[in-house]
Amino acid sequence: MCKNENNTNYIPGVIEVLPKTNMDLYFLFCNDELLVKLENNIASIPTIKELENLEMNNVQFLGSENEINCYCGEISEDVVIPNFMSYMNLKSLTHKLSEDMFWIGGRAIQVVNWNNDHVYCGRCGTLTQNVDGERAKKCPECGLSNYPRISPAIIVAVVRDGKLLLAHNLQFPKDLYSVVSGFLEVGETFEECVVREVEEETGITVKNISYFGNQPWPFPNSIMIGFTAEYASGEIQVDGEEIGEAHWYDPSDMPITPDSISIAKKLIDWFVKSY
């Protein structure tokens, strides 16, 4: 089974413990695109030394990686960046950044967006204040506290007689198939969500649901909870709104599937190796 091994050398934090150095890393965004150094199709995060005199906004401490401080923040469109740097969409960097840097970048964009989305209290409209020692914003008028929002979702590999259920989401590129996934609803357990999502999207029911692993997924702010399950009953009947097609595939005849560091890839790889 999968286990979450993201950022084994990363220590999250809100308050700096280590002294600042010129090697500190800055995850800076402009319109949700990350500023990176790109050389031979390999991306890296710039250090503060390389960003000297570059104006930054909303800078926040994220934690440390290998005893190097990590920060996030924003830069405006009119700022002139060094010619060896460029802006890139975070999802396009899954194979260009190291895994540790990618996952820290995922934290960074969520913290940046959360900071921008909670400048004012959602209840009374008062300007919020940062809470000392934790990642939170509190309204000084009505006392409402807000923390970065995480949206839990399930993702499940359903198996029937040695074949895997794969579906084509209408938002996917042509011919790309993946396992079923979906967001939890209020008051729902993960297992209940698995049953509902599979039935809603493909028309079949499942049984023997087992936990597989989990993974943060910052598009935009999810935590993916992975499961395996067995076919119970029914015939495939897609909803036609979210899912265009779904079929059963054996390990020797798989369609195009996600090629990324996502838990979807890990679930599909588990099936291929197991069957």
Secondary structure, DSSP 8 states (H G I E B T S, - for coil): -----TTTTEEE-SS--S---TT-EEEEEETTEEEEEEETTEEE--BGGGGTT---EEEEEEEEETTEEEEEEE--TTS---TTEEEEEGGGGTTTS-HHHHHHHHHHHHHHHHHHHTSB-TTT--B-EE-TTSS-EE-TTT--EE----EEEEEEEEEETTEEEEEEETTS-TTB-B-EEEE--TT--HHHHHHHHHHHHHS-EEEEEEEEEEEEETTTTEEEEEEEEEEEE------SSSEEEEEEE-TTS--B---SSSHHHHHHHHHHHH-
